[in-house]
Amino acid sequence: MAYVLTYFPVRGRAEAIRLMLKDQGKDWTEVTVTRDMWLEGTVKNSCLFGQLPKFEDGDLTLYQTNAIRRYLARKLGIYGKDDKEEALIDMMDDAVQDLQNKYIKLIYQEYDTKKEDYLKQLPCDLARFEKVLACNEGGFLVGKQISFADYALLLQLLHHEVLCPSALDNFPSLQAYRDRLSARPNIKAYLESQAFKNTPINGNGKLPPYTITYFAVRGRCGAMRIMLADQGQEWKEVVVNFDDWMKGDLKATCVFGQLPKVQDGDLELFQSNAILRHLGRNHGAYGSNNKEAAQIDMMNDGVEDLRLKYVKLIYQEYDTGKEQYIKDLPGHLSKFEAVIAKNKSGFLVGDKVSFADYSLFEVLLNHQVLCPTCLDTHPALKKFVAMMSARPKIKAFLDSDDFKKLPINGNGKQ
């Protein structure tokens, strides 16, 4: 008889159970309880402690997440090989629960006021697990085989990387552990499934809705990253190694065989300008009416023309055509100079920033690297760059290691 798991349509407390069942090749039936169903009270009143998840195995009904996990661990043989390992696994799992409880407190009580403090403390919390894994040659928290505590830690690492994409940068053992567990065939298939991707982490919508999949360069993602930063949005970054890309498996999953890819909940988008427009709609950066939207489209297409000329230079003609490109550049920039100079707001269209402004700003930054004096005869554009650079969240992003460490282009030329 298949197991039955009753929970809300989020990962939450039930996800470690799901992850364990998936890896162990076990099927279960999921009963989803909506918020309205829960608030109505009948389901809640039927639960022993007034909480979910609920887990059923035949005539056995269990509540309390950790009791469910321990029951399954005993049944599936992933609770250590002897009493000593069992005790050590309990110890490790309790430590993971401490981290999870801190995370839950942040998400549901302190996200807007104490996130910065939480991220400052996070390395200290992660360092303890780093030490344990570095000392265990078995590759797991305890012993030489996976335990229910490992699933819980993996999940916390994945969720903390959504909260802070660089969370594991200074923890090589944790990175290797995450990669090793994520590569287990059943876990890999589950993490790549729509069932996992489409389920929000938490019930209050906190944490970034966006995931960007791209190479370790600014490239086609530069403008959208700047836009997200300026709009106060967070995102998860999935970095694609060029060697992995050349294998073809990931490329075959992309609609047009190209990156970037952006996921926004159950929406998966390719084509960088389509993505910029989607973000513009989401964050009020697509004009105040249809007329402005059309003008913003026009301006962004003009920026795209300039970007394509730049890309052709960088990847095809850098050694032979750079001098001529720089000679022709003032003619290209003068078009945008005239537009910006006419608009008292300092933006391309209207009186507030649009996705086209982010795109132009990023292209101008790249051209200032190519030719530091390129804006000297374009005062309106020079003022535009200064204005955009001084926006607090853009300034913080441009000053960050996340921005500085990425090369502009994939071939090292700039």
Buried (B, 14 or more C-beta within 10 A) or exposed (E): EEBBBBBBBBBBBBBBBBBBBBBBEBEBEEBEBEEEEBEEEEBBEEBEEEEBBBBBBEEEEBBBBBEBBBBBBEEBEBBBEEEEBBEBBBEBBEBBBEBBEBBEEBBEEEBEEBBEEBBEEBBEBBEEBBEBBBEBEEBBBBBEBBBBBBBBBBBBBBBBBBBBBEBBBEBEBBBBBBEBBBEBEBBBEBBEEEEBEEBBBBBEEBBBBBBBBBBBBBBBBBBBBBBBBBBEBBBBBBEBEEEEBEEEEBBEEBEEEEBBBBBBEEEBBBBBBEBBBBBBEBBEBBBEEEEBBEBBBEBBEBBBEBBEBBBEBBEEEBEEEBEEBBEEBBEBBEEBBEBBBEBEEBBBBBEEBBBBBBBBBBBBBBBBEBBEEBBEEBEBBBBBBEBBBEBEBBBEBBEEEBBEEBBBBBEEBE
